[in-house]
Amino acid sequence: MPRRPALAASFLALSALCVEACAPVAAPPPSSAQQAPRVEVSVVRDGDDWSVDYVLDRDAPAWAFFNSALLRDSRRPWRPDWWTVQTPGVTIERVGDYDVLRSTDGGPVPRRVSIRMRPRPGDLEAAYDPALVFSDGTVALYSEQFDVIPLEAAAAARDLPRDLNGVAVPGGPARVTWRDAAGPVLFKGERRAEVTAVEAETYVLFGEATTRQGDGVTTVVSIPACRAGWATNWPASPRASWAITPGGWGRRRATPRP
């Protein structure tokens, strides 16, 4: 694998955070699709505590996470170890190719579910890393990791195809709100006190990392506190470049584009 000097890694280009960064983006008028009932998610950082609160839009005994790639090194799911469900009677487990949020008694999952999240570095197989963690404590979260699919039973996840691109599934993408008690988050090149979006297909940055504005790109000046190899391999590694700069993959593209 080609290597580059460690100094090059200090200029980490998060162009996913910077689409149309040079000008404010006006919100489009609400459409009928946007007004339809959908899962609501609130992601909040308060110091070292991270919470993910779901408001589900229907009764279902289980919900599969649309993006459920395995960790590349261990080929194990990451959510059961990194997310802890705080709501009694609800758990996260792997069923087939998907992480599944399910009730422990077979009844419907409560409409409101609280989860404690511990973002950490993790290299996923053919998918964007759920979190990028930097040396100064800044964290970038991938927006599409929170989408869920209602299931008639947890076992039904085994019947889902491994690749859901182009497959009609019930429900739809979640409406996610990001907020940091310490200050604004960085979303597509803009600092905002709070951001709400559907299918943002980007990374949302929490923290005070130094940024530089360029021609359609925001550069975060920091060293990723991931594996040491990132300092020498980035950005020559195709893995690193697409993990940091998603450009419309989400539900439409099975493999990341460089």
KARA-V663910 format. One record per helix or strand of 2 or more residues. SS is the DSSP state (A for helix, B for strand). FROM is the first residue (numbers start at 1). LEN is the number of residues. If there is no record, write none. Layout:
BEGIN
SS,FROM,LEN
SS,FROM,LEN
END
This chain:
BEGIN
A,6,5
B,11,3
A,15,3
A,32,4
B,40,7
B,49,7
B,62,4
A,79,4
B,83,3
B,90,6
B,98,6
B,112,6
B,131,4
B,139,4
A,143,4
B,148,4
A,154,6
B,175,6
B,185,3
B,190,3
B,194,5
B,203,4
B,210,4
B,218,4
A,229,5
A,238,7
END
